[in-house]
Amino acid sequence: MGSREIIPGESLGNSALQAKFSESGGAGQWGKYSTSTYQSSYGPFQVHYYQAGSELRDI
């Protein structure tokens, strides 16, 4: 299990995110990631998040 990039930062269409990425090293360093699918009593789920390389940062 683990995480994987699902959308490169340059391909994200959200202009607010692009602005934040440009303040934090540029979109080329960022991506949208997803965890593996986990099972819960409510059904399967994944967590999606934005990350720059291997470093987690608040934006």
N, C-alpha and C positions, 0 to 999 in steps of 0.2 A: 504494500500500500504506500501511498505517497501522493505527491501533487504533480501536476503537469501543466504546462502552458497551453491554453486553449485559444488565445487571441494575442498576437503581438501588439505592443503598444501603438505602433504606427497605424494599425488597422482598426483601432477603436474609434467609433464615430462621435463619441460624446465630447463636445467642444470644451465643456468645463473640465473634464479629465485631461484633455490635451493641454489646456492652460496650466493645470497643476503639474503635469509631467514636464512641461517646458521650464517650470521653476525648479524642478528637481532632477536635472540632468538630461532631459529630453526624452521623448517618447520611445526612442530606440533602446533605452535601458529598461523600459517597463513592459509588463505583460499582464494579461488577465489569466489567472490560474484557477484550477479546480482540484479539489481533493478526490480521492477515490470515492466510490459510492458506499455509504454506510447504511446498515439496516437499523431501524429503530422501531419501537412499538407503533409509531404513526406511519411507518413505511420507509422506503429508501430515501436518502438525501445526500446532497453534495454541498460543500462550502466553496463559494467563488470569492476570489480576492485579487487585489492588484499588488504586484511585487516588482521591484527593480533587481534583476539578477538574483543572487542568493541572499540579498539583504532585505529585511523587512523594515519599512519606514512608514511613518504616518505622513499623509499628504493632505 
